[in-house]
Amino acid sequence: MEYLPEFVSTSLRISCSVHLSGIWPASVGMVLEVSSSQWFGFSLCQIPPQLPVPGLSQLLSQPQSVCWFLPRQVVLSPLSVLLNHLVQRALVQVSQPVCFLEPSLTTSLGLCHYVESLPSTALGLDLLDLPECLQVKETSYQRLCESKNILTVNGQFPGPTIYARKGETIIVDVYNKGKSNITIHWHGVKQPRNPWSDGPEYITQCPIQPGSKFRQMLIFSDEEGTLWWHAHKEWDRATVHGAIVVYPKLGTTYPFPRPAAELTVVLGEWWKENIMLVYEQFITSGGQPIDSDAYTINGQPGDFYPCSKYETFKLEVECGKTYLLRIINAAMNEMLFFGIAEHKLTVVGTDGSYTKPLTRDFITITPGQTFDCILEANQKPGRYYMAARAYSSGVNVNFDNTTTTAIVEYKGNYDEYSSPPPLPYLPCYNDTLAAVDFSASLRSLASDDHPITVPTEVKDRLISTVSINAYPCPINGTNSTCQGPNGTRLAASMNNISFVNPSIDILEAYYYHIKGVLFGEKFPKFPPYVFNYTADVLPLRLEIPKSGTHVVMLKYNTTVELVFQGTNLVAGIDHPMHLHGFNFYTVGLGLGNFDERLDPLNYNLVDPPRQNTVAVPKRGWAAIRFKADNPGVWFLHCHFERHLTWGMKTVFIVREGDCPEEKLLPRPLDMPRC
């Protein structure tokens, strides 16, 4: 398809008519309508034989022609990628196309009701592969021998993958066709000056109500690699999530040899119970949530679960070739060890940034993190398990101790079922040293083509404890509502403040200077109580946090160092801390109490990994640095869903700068109302 254009200017429309043969007669053509370099739509049209090859505007004026509109494919650069996809899915042949340019106004064709009217048999396309129009709705799925309705996007679990190129801007229409409110967060997309589309409920927006729509703008800047999207309301992200793949800019390529193929590997959790009932019971009980019934790889539990073996996900490989695995931990409450039997994984990227190659038998991946890994098919042809299971370090902390599997299958002639596939080596479930060693070994690529800018001078220093806490049982509490340790209600905090969501979103209140909205600007920059944070025994009085809605105010362009200090209050455990709106550099990681005098001497300021989610070790600490050059309201929270619900979160508000490019973009007109 080299004859198709690789670039479209913003002032031209390109219409390509391609005559197809195969399942449709020669009188059928395909017209691709492209508006601007951020292409907004295309159409499939049945063209009457007597008509010449038309442009779209001419075609629409012909009553004899029949057109079906599809929303804009997120990545059409190069355009040949899309055409190849359509041709392959339709099992058709392509004759020489007729392509021409004509002036056009920029309009969006991404309307969902057009999609619903398109015949499902048209060109053999599954329309829901086009994810720029996201429909949130309930869909029936069967797992573990039982069927239930789950909340999905476009009927898919996991949801559709969004594709983009570095530096692009994408428009996504989110339609809520479910029964309850929803929001969508674009995890790892920094959204320069655009917190309006970031997504967390009551932080940057009020939720999208049933029957409503919100048009969100995804502004990609220097991200390149694998990110993801997910619901950011209560526990809906258990099934509402999907991958984001950001390719290099046109004319550039990966900083490693191009793989033979790429595969997205989404790790998740599955409950037999309705996830909102799990959430509501968890809130009511004051204790721990019930564990998931299975982990999943690309939506499938794998061979070791009932009624699952025949649906186990399989990856077919050829001996001697390499494959890029885009691995996402979409699990709700567990860090995971992941590996492939008798194969090594070479990490080449994390959280949308490239790393120096790091080859390991397994990876440790927290909820929220992504890793790009090279798999070399260099073993004897056969079948090998890829597997994931929990890393859970907390004492008396419940967790799902099952193992999810998928199968790597080599092409070739061999007896596939002469013996079961081998399992990979994965550390013991509580092997903290193995988990920390992996995380501490990551290094940014830091090359000429992919430079990094680590702040070496810091203007704003913060240290925050991240703790599990417990409230005394209230006067009207019962055994069924105070199921925490010693009859308490479990909570979580940062610097002893358990965050309470306000009644309207903080971004709206900040932007319009709304008075009476209860959020304070006095989040403590240092722990209010200094003690031996990682001691085996701690006074019970330290377990009780304060409740409040307090934020951190930052000047534009200030440089920030934030140290997360884990504590052993109630239950010492790891914490995957995620910051919206920024990539940060993890300059230090260690066990024990952070030493403000000695530990900074060992910071890595040369090639620290650039991340958006960092694993704070059990009874340990992690230090991050970033430049506050993105004005807006940005959420900071633990990505364990139970800890987020309990209150381990706060907000950074970065004030606007003086120049126009240092100020927020205008508020969208269709922002959801509270």
C-alpha positions as CSV (number, residue, x, y, z in Angstrom):
1,M,0.0,0.0,0.0
2,E,2.9,2.3,-0.5
3,Y,0.9,4.4,-3.0
4,L,-1.3,5.8,-0.3
5,P,-0.3,9.1,1.3
6,E,1.4,9.1,4.7
7,F,0.5,12.7,5.7
8,V,-2.6,14.9,5.3
9,S,-2.4,18.6,5.8
10,T,-4.9,20.4,8.0
11,S,-6.6,22.3,5.2
12,L,-7.3,19.4,2.8
13,R,-9.6,16.4,2.6
14,I,-8.3,13.3,1.0
15,S,-10.9,11.0,-0.6
16,C,-9.6,7.6,-1.7
17,S,-11.9,5.4,-3.6
18,V,-10.8,1.8,-3.8
19,H,-12.6,-0.8,-5.9
20,L,-13.0,-4.1,-4.1
21,S,-13.6,-7.5,-5.4
22,G,-14.2,-10.6,-3.3
23,I,-17.2,-10.7,-1.1
24,W,-18.8,-7.7,-2.7
25,P,-19.2,-7.0,-6.5
26,A,-16.9,-4.6,-8.3
27,S,-19.5,-1.9,-8.1
28,V,-18.8,-1.5,-4.4
29,G,-16.2,1.2,-3.4
30,M,-14.8,2.5,-0.3
31,V,-14.5,6.3,0.3
32,L,-12.3,7.5,3.1
33,E,-13.1,11.0,4.3
34,V,-10.3,12.6,6.2
35,S,-10.6,16.0,7.9
36,S,-7.3,17.6,9.1
37,S,-4.2,15.7,10.3
38,Q,-6.3,14.5,13.3
39,W,-8.6,12.5,11.0
40,F,-12.2,12.6,12.1
41,G,-14.0,9.9,10.1
42,F,-14.5,7.7,7.2
43,S,-17.3,6.1,5.3
44,L,-18.1,2.9,3.5
45,C,-20.3,3.4,0.5
46,Q,-22.0,1.1,-2.0
47,I,-21.6,2.9,-5.3
48,P,-24.1,2.4,-8.1
49,P,-22.2,1.0,-11.2
50,Q,-23.2,3.9,-13.4
51,L,-21.5,6.5,-11.2
52,P,-17.9,7.6,-11.7
53,V,-15.5,7.3,-8.7
54,P,-16.7,10.2,-6.6
55,G,-15.7,12.4,-3.7
56,L,-17.7,12.0,-0.6
57,S,-19.6,15.3,-1.1
58,Q,-20.7,14.1,-4.5
59,L,-21.5,10.7,-3.3
60,L,-23.8,11.9,-0.6
61,S,-25.8,13.9,-3.1
62,Q,-26.6,10.7,-5.1
63,P,-29.9,9.1,-4.0
64,Q,-28.9,5.8,-5.5
65,S,-25.9,5.4,-3.3
66,V,-25.9,3.9,0.2
67,C,-23.4,5.0,2.8
68,W,-22.7,3.9,6.3
69,F,-20.7,6.2,8.5
70,L,-18.1,4.9,10.9
71,P,-16.4,7.1,13.6
72,R,-12.8,8.1,13.0
73,Q,-10.2,5.4,13.5
74,V,-7.8,6.7,16.1
75,V,-4.7,6.1,14.2
76,L,-4.8,6.5,10.4
77,S,-1.2,7.4,10.0
78,P,-0.1,6.0,7.8
79,L,-3.4,5.7,6.0
80,S,-2.3,2.4,4.6
81,V,-2.5,0.9,8.0
82,L,-6.2,1.3,8.1
83,L,-6.7,0.3,4.5
84,N,-4.7,-2.9,5.1
85,H,-6.8,-3.6,8.1
86,L,-10.1,-3.2,6.2
87,V,-8.9,-5.3,3.3
88,Q,-7.6,-8.1,5.5
89,R,-10.8,-8.2,7.5
90,A,-13.0,-8.2,4.4
91,L,-10.9,-10.9,2.6
92,V,-11.0,-8.7,-0.6
93,Q,-8.5,-7.7,-3.2
94,V,-7.6,-4.0,-4.0
95,S,-7.2,-2.6,-7.4
96,Q,-5.3,0.6,-8.1
97,P,-7.1,3.4,-6.1
98,V,-8.0,6.8,-7.3
99,C,-6.9,9.5,-4.7
100,F,-7.4,13.2,-5.0
101,L,-7.4,16.2,-2.7
102,E,-10.0,18.8,-2.3
103,P,-10.7,21.7,0.2
104,S,-12.9,20.8,3.1
105,L,-14.2,22.2,6.4
106,T,-13.1,20.3,9.4
107,T,-16.1,18.4,10.8
108,S,-16.4,15.4,13.1
109,L,-18.2,12.3,11.9
110,G,-17.7,10.4,15.1
111,L,-21.4,9.9,16.1
112,C,-22.4,6.6,17.7
113,H,-25.9,6.4,16.3
114,Y,-24.4,6.1,12.8
115,V,-22.5,3.1,14.0
116,E,-25.6,1.4,15.3
117,S,-27.3,1.6,11.9
118,L,-24.4,0.0,10.0
119,P,-25.0,-3.6,9.0
120,S,-22.7,-5.8,11.0
121,T,-21.9,-7.8,7.8
122,A,-20.5,-4.8,6.0
123,L,-17.1,-5.7,4.8
124,G,-17.0,-8.3,7.6
125,L,-16.0,-5.5,10.0
126,D,-16.5,-5.6,13.8
127,L,-17.3,-1.9,14.2
128,L,-16.5,-1.9,17.8
129,D,-12.9,-2.2,17.0
130,L,-13.0,1.6,16.3
131,P,-12.6,2.9,19.8
132,E,-12.8,6.7,19.3
133,C,-16.5,6.4,20.1
134,L,-16.7,4.7,23.5
135,Q,-20.1,3.3,24.5
136,V,-20.3,2.4,28.2
137,K,-23.0,-0.3,28.5
138,E,-23.8,-3.5,30.2
139,T,-22.9,-6.8,28.4
140,S,-23.4,-10.4,29.4
141,Y,-20.2,-12.4,29.9
142,Q,-19.6,-15.9,31.1
143,R,-16.5,-16.8,33.2
144,L,-15.9,-19.6,35.8
145,C,-19.1,-21.5,34.7
146,E,-21.4,-18.5,35.4
147,S,-22.9,-15.7,33.4
148,K,-23.4,-12.1,34.6
149,N,-23.8,-8.6,33.2
150,I,-20.7,-6.5,33.5
151,L,-20.1,-2.9,32.5
152,T,-18.1,-2.7,29.3
153,V,-17.0,-0.3,26.6
154,N,-18.3,-1.2,23.2
155,G,-19.3,-4.6,24.6
156,Q,-15.7,-5.7,25.0
157,F,-13.7,-7.0,28.0
158,P,-11.0,-5.7,28.1
159,G,-12.1,-2.7,26.2
160,P,-10.9,-1.5,22.7
161,T,-7.3,-0.3,22.2
162,I,-6.8,3.3,21.4
163,Y,-3.9,4.0,18.9
164,A,-2.1,7.3,18.5
165,R,1.2,8.7,17.4
166,K,3.5,10.7,19.7
167,G,2.3,14.3,19.8
168,E,-1.1,13.8,18.4
169,T,-4.4,15.0,19.7
170,I,-7.4,12.7,19.7
171,I,-11.1,13.4,20.2
172,V,-13.0,10.7,22.0
173,D,-16.8,10.7,22.5
174,V,-17.8,8.8,25.7
175,Y,-21.5,7.8,25.7
176,N,-22.9,6.5,29.0
177,K,-25.5,3.9,28.1
178,G,-25.2,2.2,31.4
179,K,-27.5,2.5,34.5
180,S,-25.2,4.6,36.7
181,N,-22.7,7.5,36.5
182,I,-19.3,6.9,34.9
183,T,-16.0,8.7,34.2
184,I,-13.0,7.7,32.0
185,H,-9.4,8.5,32.9
186,W,-6.6,8.3,30.3
187,H,-3.9,6.9,32.5
188,G,-0.4,8.3,31.7
189,V,-1.6,10.8,29.2
190,K,-0.3,14.1,30.6
191,Q,-2.9,16.3,29.0
192,P,-0.9,19.5,28.9
193,R,-3.1,22.4,30.2
194,N,-6.1,20.1,29.8
195,P,-7.2,18.7,33.2
196,W,-10.8,19.0,31.9
197,S,-10.4,15.6,30.1
198,D,-8.4,13.8,32.8
199,G,-11.4,12.0,34.2
200,P,-11.3,11.3,38.0
201,E,-14.7,11.7,39.6
202,Y,-15.1,14.9,41.7
203,I,-11.5,15.8,41.2
204,T,-11.5,17.2,37.6
205,Q,-15.1,16.5,36.6
206,C,-18.6,15.5,37.7
207,P,-19.5,12.1,36.4
208,I,-21.2,11.4,33.0
209,Q,-24.8,10.6,33.9
210,P,-26.7,7.8,32.2
211,G,-27.9,8.8,28.8
212,S,-25.3,11.6,28.5
213,K,-22.2,12.1,26.5
214,F,-18.9,13.8,27.1
215,R,-16.4,14.7,24.4
216,Q,-12.9,14.3,25.8
217,M,-9.7,15.6,24.1
218,L,-6.6,13.4,24.6
219,I,-3.5,15.6,24.1
220,F,-0.4,13.5,23.7
221,S,3.0,15.2,24.2
222,D,6.2,13.2,24.8
223,E,4.5,9.9,25.8
224,E,5.6,7.0,23.6
225,G,4.9,3.3,24.3
226,T,2.1,1.7,26.2
227,L,-0.5,3.5,28.4
228,W,-4.1,2.6,29.2
229,W,-7.5,4.0,30.0
230,H,-10.0,3.0,32.7
231,A,-13.1,4.1,34.6
232,H,-12.3,6.4,37.5
233,K,-15.5,6.1,39.5
234,E,-15.9,3.7,42.5
235,W,-14.8,0.2,41.3
236,D,-16.1,0.4,37.7
237,R,-12.6,0.0,36.3
238,A,-12.7,-3.7,37.1
239,T,-14.2,-4.3,33.7
240,V,-14.1,-0.8,32.1
241,H,-10.5,-0.5,30.9
242,G,-8.3,-0.9,27.8
243,A,-4.9,-0.2,26.3
244,I,-3.5,3.0,24.7
245,V,-0.7,2.4,22.2
246,V,1.4,5.5,21.3
247,Y,3.6,4.9,18.3
248,P,6.7,6.9,17.4
249,K,6.2,10.0,15.2
250,L,6.3,9.4,11.5
251,G,9.8,9.3,10.2
252,T,11.1,7.9,13.5
253,T,11.1,4.3,14.9
254,Y,11.6,2.3,18.0
255,P,15.0,2.5,19.8
256,F,15.3,-1.3,19.4
257,P,15.0,-3.7,16.5
258,R,11.5,-3.7,15.1
259,P,9.7,-6.8,16.4
260,A,7.9,-9.3,14.1
261,A,4.6,-8.5,15.9
262,E,3.1,-6.7,18.9
263,L,0.7,-8.0,21.4
264,T,-1.2,-6.2,24.2
265,V,-1.3,-8.3,27.5
266,V,-3.9,-6.9,29.9
267,L,-3.8,-8.4,33.4
268,G,-7.0,-8.2,35.4
269,E,-9.2,-9.6,38.1
270,W,-12.7,-11.3,37.9
271,W,-15.3,-11.6,40.6
272,K,-18.3,-13.9,40.3
273,E,-20.3,-11.4,42.3
274,N,-21.4,-8.1,40.7
275,I,-18.5,-5.7,41.2
276,M,-20.7,-2.9,42.6
277,L,-22.2,-5.3,45.2
278,V,-18.6,-6.1,46.1
279,Y,-17.9,-2.4,46.5
280,E,-21.0,-1.6,48.5
281,Q,-20.5,-4.6,50.8
282,F,-16.9,-3.4,51.3
283,I,-17.9,0.1,52.1
284,T,-20.6,-1.1,54.5
285,S,-18.4,-3.6,56.3
286,G,-15.6,-1.3,57.3
287,G,-13.2,-4.2,56.7
288,Q,-11.4,-5.7,53.8
289,P,-13.2,-6.4,50.5
290,I,-13.8,-10.0,49.3
291,D,-11.0,-11.4,47.1
292,S,-11.4,-11.8,43.4
293,D,-12.2,-15.3,42.1
294,A,-9.7,-15.2,39.3
295,Y,-7.0,-13.2,37.7
296,T,-7.2,-12.8,33.9
297,I,-5.0,-12.4,30.9
298,N,-6.8,-10.5,28.1
299,G,-10.1,-11.3,29.8
300,Q,-9.5,-15.0,30.2
301,P,-8.7,-16.8,33.5
302,G,-6.7,-19.7,31.9
303,D,-6.3,-23.4,32.3
304,F,-6.3,-23.6,36.1
305,Y,-9.9,-22.3,36.6
306,P,-13.2,-24.1,36.1
307,C,-14.9,-23.8,32.7
308,S,-12.0,-21.8,31.3
309,K,-9.5,-24.1,29.5
310,Y,-11.0,-23.9,26.1
311,E,-11.0,-20.1,26.1
312,T,-7.4,-19.6,27.4
313,F,-5.7,-16.9,25.5
314,K,-3.0,-18.1,23.1
315,L,-0.1,-16.3,21.4
316,E,1.3,-18.0,18.3
317,V,5.0,-17.4,17.6
318,E,7.7,-18.4,15.1
319,C,11.1,-19.7,16.2
320,G,13.8,-17.0,15.8
321,K,11.4,-14.0,15.8
322,T,10.9,-11.4,18.4
323,Y,7.7,-10.0,19.8
324,L,6.8,-6.8,21.6
325,L,4.5,-7.5,24.6
326,R,2.7,-4.4,25.9
327,I,1.8,-5.5,29.4
328,I,-0.7,-3.6,31.6
329,N,-1.7,-4.4,35.1
330,A,-5.4,-3.5,35.3
331,A,-6.0,-5.5,38.4
332,M,-7.8,-3.8,41.2
333,N,-5.9,-4.7,44.4
334,E,-2.8,-6.8,43.7
335,M,0.7,-6.3,42.4
336,L,1.6,-9.2,40.2
337,F,4.6,-11.3,39.2
338,F,4.5,-12.1,35.5
339,G,6.7,-14.4,33.3
340,I,6.8,-16.9,30.5
341,A,8.2,-20.4,31.0
342,E,11.7,-20.9,29.8
343,H,11.8,-17.5,28.2
344,K,13.3,-14.2,29.4
345,L,11.6,-10.9,29.1
346,T,13.6,-7.8,28.2
347,V,12.0,-4.6,29.5
348,V,12.4,-1.7,26.9
349,G,9.8,0.7,28.2
350,T,7.5,1.5,31.1
351,D,4.6,4.0,31.6
352,G,5.0,5.4,28.1
353,S,8.8,6.0,28.3
354,Y,11.7,4.0,27.0
355,T,14.2,2.3,29.3
356,K,17.6,0.7,29.0
357,P,17.1,-3.0,28.2
358,L,16.6,-5.0,31.3
359,T,16.4,-8.8,30.9
360,R,14.7,-10.8,33.6
361,D,13.0,-14.1,34.1
362,F,9.9,-12.2,35.5
363,I,8.6,-8.7,36.0
364,T,6.9,-7.2,39.0
365,I,4.0,-4.9,37.9
366,T,1.7,-2.9,40.1
367,P,-1.8,-1.9,39.3
368,G,-1.5,1.2,37.0
369,Q,1.9,0.3,35.6
370,T,2.7,-0.7,32.0
371,F,5.8,-2.4,30.7
372,D,7.0,-2.9,27.1
373,C,8.9,-6.2,26.9
374,I,10.7,-8.0,24.1
375,L,10.0,-11.7,23.9
376,E,12.5,-13.7,21.8
377,A,11.0,-17.0,20.5
378,N,14.3,-18.9,21.0
379,Q,13.2,-22.2,22.6
380,K,12.3,-25.6,21.3
381,P,9.0,-25.5,19.4
382,G,6.3,-26.4,21.8
383,R,3.7,-24.8,24.2
384,Y,4.7,-22.7,27.2
385,Y,2.7,-21.0,29.8
386,M,2.7,-17.3,30.4
387,A,1.4,-16.7,33.9
388,A,0.7,-14.1,36.6
389,R,0.1,-14.4,40.3
390,A,-0.1,-12.1,43.2
391,Y,2.8,-10.4,45.1
392,S,1.2,-9.6,48.4
393,S,3.4,-8.6,51.3
394,G,0.9,-7.5,54.0
395,V,0.5,-9.6,57.2
396,N,-3.2,-10.6,57.7
397,V,-4.1,-9.0,54.4
398,N,-6.4,-11.1,52.3
399,F,-5.5,-11.7,48.6
400,D,-6.4,-14.0,45.7
401,N,-3.7,-16.7,45.6
402,T,-4.7,-18.2,42.3
403,T,-2.6,-18.2,39.1
404,T,-3.8,-17.0,35.7
405,T,-2.3,-18.4,32.5
406,A,-2.1,-18.0,28.8
407,I,-0.2,-20.1,26.3
408,V,2.7,-19.3,24.0
409,E,2.5,-21.7,21.0
410,Y,5.3,-22.2,18.5
411,K,4.4,-22.8,14.9
412,G,5.7,-26.1,13.6
413,N,5.2,-29.8,13.6
414,Y,5.2,-31.3,17.1
415,D,2.9,-33.1,19.4
416,E,1.1,-30.2,21.1
417,Y,-0.5,-32.3,23.8
418,S,2.2,-34.9,24.6
419,S,2.8,-33.1,27.9
420,P,1.4,-30.1,29.6
421,P,3.1,-26.7,29.1
422,P,5.7,-25.8,31.7
423,L,5.0,-23.0,34.1
424,P,7.4,-20.0,34.5
425,Y,9.4,-19.4,37.7
426,L,7.7,-16.8,39.8
427,P,8.8,-15.7,43.2
428,C,7.0,-16.5,46.4
429,Y,3.9,-14.4,47.0
430,N,5.6,-12.4,49.8
431,D,9.1,-12.0,48.3
432,T,9.6,-8.3,48.9
433,L,13.2,-8.3,48.0
434,A,12.5,-9.8,44.5
435,A,9.9,-7.1,43.9
436,V,12.1,-4.3,45.1
437,D,15.1,-5.5,43.2
438,F,13.2,-5.5,39.9
439,S,11.8,-2.0,40.4
440,A,15.2,-0.6,41.6
441,S,16.9,-2.0,38.4
442,L,14.9,0.1,36.0
443,R,16.8,2.9,34.1
444,S,15.7,5.4,31.6
445,L,17.1,5.1,28.1
446,A,18.4,8.7,28.3
447,S,19.6,8.7,24.7
448,D,20.1,11.6,22.3
449,D,16.8,10.7,20.6
450,H,15.0,10.2,23.9
451,P,16.6,12.6,26.4
452,I,15.5,13.1,30.0
453,T,15.6,16.2,32.2
454,V,15.9,15.2,35.8
455,P,15.5,18.2,38.2
456,T,18.8,18.6,40.0
457,E,17.8,21.6,42.1
458,V,14.6,21.3,44.1
459,K,12.4,24.2,45.2
460,D,9.6,22.4,46.9
461,R,10.3,19.4,49.1
462,L,7.6,17.2,50.5
463,I,7.6,14.0,52.5
464,S,4.3,12.1,52.9
465,T,3.6,9.0,54.9
466,V,1.3,6.4,53.1
467,S,-0.5,4.4,55.8
468,I,-3.3,2.1,56.5
469,N,-5.4,3.4,59.3
470,A,-8.4,2.5,61.5
471,Y,-11.2,4.6,62.9
472,P,-12.9,3.6,66.1
473,C,-16.3,2.0,65.6
474,P,-18.9,4.8,65.7
475,I,-21.6,4.8,68.4
476,N,-24.2,3.4,66.0
477,G,-21.8,0.8,64.6
478,T,-22.3,-2.9,64.7
479,N,-20.2,-6.1,64.3
480,S,-21.3,-6.1,60.6
481,T,-20.1,-2.5,60.0
482,C,-16.9,-2.5,62.0
483,Q,-15.0,-5.5,60.6
484,G,-11.6,-3.9,60.8
485,P,-9.0,-5.0,63.4
486,N,-10.3,-4.9,67.0
487,G,-13.8,-3.8,65.8
488,T,-12.6,-0.7,63.9
489,R,-13.3,0.6,60.4
490,L,-10.4,0.5,58.1
491,A,-9.1,3.7,56.4
492,A,-6.0,5.0,54.6
493,S,-4.1,8.3,54.5
494,M,-1.3,10.5,53.3
495,N,0.3,12.4,56.1
496,N,-2.4,11.3,58.4
497,I,-5.2,12.9,56.3
498,S,-7.8,10.5,54.9
499,F,-9.1,12.4,51.9
500,V,-12.8,13.0,51.5
501,N,-14.3,13.8,48.1
502,P,-16.1,17.1,47.8
503,S,-19.7,17.5,46.5
504,I,-18.5,19.2,43.2
505,D,-15.3,18.6,41.4
506,I,-12.2,20.5,42.7
507,L,-11.2,21.7,39.2
508,E,-14.5,23.5,38.8
509,A,-14.3,25.1,42.2
510,Y,-10.7,26.2,41.6
511,Y,-11.3,27.5,38.1
512,Y,-14.4,29.6,39.1
513,H,-13.3,30.5,42.6
514,I,-16.4,29.0,44.0
515,K,-16.8,29.9,47.6
516,G,-18.1,27.5,50.2
517,V,-16.5,24.4,48.6
518,L,-14.7,22.6,51.4
519,F,-11.2,22.0,50.2
520,G,-8.3,23.4,52.0
521,E,-4.9,24.4,50.8
522,K,-2.9,23.1,53.8
523,F,-1.9,19.6,53.0
524,P,1.1,19.1,55.3
525,K,4.4,19.1,53.5
526,F,5.9,16.8,56.2
527,P,4.4,14.1,58.4
528,P,2.6,15.7,61.4
529,Y,3.9,12.9,63.7
530,V,7.5,11.8,63.5
531,F,8.0,8.2,64.7
532,N,9.8,5.0,63.7
533,Y,7.5,4.5,60.7
534,T,8.6,0.9,60.0
535,A,8.7,-0.5,63.6
536,D,7.1,-3.9,64.3
537,V,4.9,-2.4,67.1
538,L,3.4,1.1,67.0
539,P,1.0,2.9,69.4
540,L,-2.6,2.4,68.5
541,R,-3.3,6.2,68.7
542,L,-1.2,6.7,65.6
543,E,-3.6,4.6,63.6
544,I,-6.4,7.1,63.8
545,P,-6.3,9.6,60.9
546,K,-8.0,13.0,60.4
547,S,-10.6,13.3,57.7
548,G,-10.5,16.2,55.2
549,T,-10.1,17.5,51.7
550,H,-6.7,19.2,51.6
551,V,-4.6,19.9,48.5
552,V,-1.1,20.9,47.7
553,M,-0.6,24.2,45.9
554,L,2.4,24.6,43.6
555,K,3.7,27.5,41.6
556,Y,4.0,27.0,37.9
557,N,7.4,25.6,36.8
558,T,8.6,24.9,40.3
559,T,10.7,21.7,40.8
560,V,9.3,19.2,43.2
561,E,10.7,16.3,45.2
562,L,8.2,14.1,46.9
563,V,9.2,11.2,49.2
564,F,6.6,8.6,50.0
565,Q,7.3,6.9,53.3
566,G,5.6,3.6,53.9
567,T,4.5,2.8,57.5
568,N,3.7,-0.3,59.4
569,L,0.5,1.1,60.9
570,V,-2.3,-1.5,60.9
571,A,-0.7,-3.5,58.1
572,G,2.5,-2.6,56.4
573,I,2.2,-3.2,52.6
574,D,3.4,-1.9,49.3
575,H,1.7,1.1,47.7
576,P,1.5,1.8,43.9
577,M,1.3,5.7,43.9
578,H,0.1,7.3,40.7
579,L,0.3,10.9,39.8
580,H,-2.0,12.4,37.1
581,G,-0.8,15.0,34.7
582,F,2.9,14.3,34.9
583,N,5.7,11.8,34.4
584,F,8.1,11.8,37.3
585,Y,11.6,10.5,37.8
586,T,12.0,7.8,40.5
587,V,15.3,9.0,41.8
588,G,15.5,6.8,44.9
589,L,14.0,3.6,46.4
590,G,14.8,1.9,49.6
591,L,13.7,-0.2,52.6
592,G,13.3,1.2,56.1
593,N,12.9,4.9,57.2
594,F,14.0,7.6,54.7
595,D,17.1,9.4,55.9
596,E,16.9,13.0,54.8
597,R,20.6,13.5,55.2
598,L,22.1,10.2,53.8
599,D,19.6,8.8,51.3
600,P,19.7,11.7,48.8
601,L,23.4,11.1,48.4
602,N,22.6,7.9,46.6
603,Y,19.9,9.3,44.3
604,N,20.1,8.4,40.7
605,L,20.1,11.7,38.8
606,V,21.6,10.4,35.7
607,D,19.1,7.9,34.2
608,P,16.3,7.3,36.7
609,P,13.2,5.6,35.3
610,R,10.5,8.0,34.1
611,Q,7.1,6.8,35.4
612,N,3.6,7.8,36.4
613,T,3.2,5.0,38.9
614,V,5.8,4.0,41.5
615,A,5.8,1.0,43.9
616,V,6.5,2.2,47.4
617,P,8.0,-0.9,49.1
618,K,6.6,-2.4,52.2
619,R,8.3,-0.7,55.1
620,G,10.2,1.4,52.7
621,W,10.3,4.6,50.7
622,A,10.4,6.0,47.2
623,A,11.6,9.5,46.1
624,I,10.3,11.1,42.9
625,R,11.1,14.4,41.2
626,F,9.2,16.4,38.6
627,K,8.8,19.9,37.2
628,A,5.4,21.4,37.8
629,D,5.0,22.7,34.3
630,N,1.4,21.5,33.7
631,P,-1.1,23.9,35.1
632,G,-4.3,22.4,36.5
633,V,-5.8,20.1,39.1
634,W,-4.0,16.7,39.3
635,F,-4.9,13.7,41.4
636,L,-2.3,11.7,43.4
637,H,-3.4,8.4,44.9
638,C,-2.6,4.8,45.6
639,H,-3.7,2.5,42.7
640,F,-4.9,-0.2,45.0
641,E,-8.6,0.4,44.7
642,R,-9.3,-0.5,48.4
643,H,-6.7,2.1,49.5
644,L,-8.0,4.7,47.2
645,T,-11.5,4.1,48.5
646,W,-10.2,4.4,52.1
647,G,-8.7,7.8,51.4
648,M,-5.0,7.4,50.4
649,K,-5.1,10.3,48.0
650,T,-4.6,14.0,47.6
651,V,-4.6,16.7,44.9
652,F,-1.8,18.8,43.4
653,I,-3.0,22.2,42.1
654,V,-0.4,23.8,39.8
655,R,-1.1,27.5,39.4
656,E,-1.1,29.1,36.0
657,G,1.9,30.9,34.6
658,D,2.0,34.3,33.1
659,C,2.2,33.4,29.4
660,P,-0.8,32.2,27.3
661,E,0.8,28.8,26.8
662,E,1.1,28.5,30.6
663,K,-2.6,28.8,31.2
664,L,-5.5,26.2,31.2
665,L,-7.3,25.5,28.0
666,P,-10.9,26.8,28.0
667,R,-13.5,24.8,29.8
668,P,-15.4,22.5,27.4
669,L,-19.0,23.5,26.9
670,D,-20.3,19.9,27.5
671,M,-18.6,19.3,30.8
672,P,-20.9,17.0,32.8
673,R,-23.0,18.7,35.5
674,C,-23.1,17.5,39.1
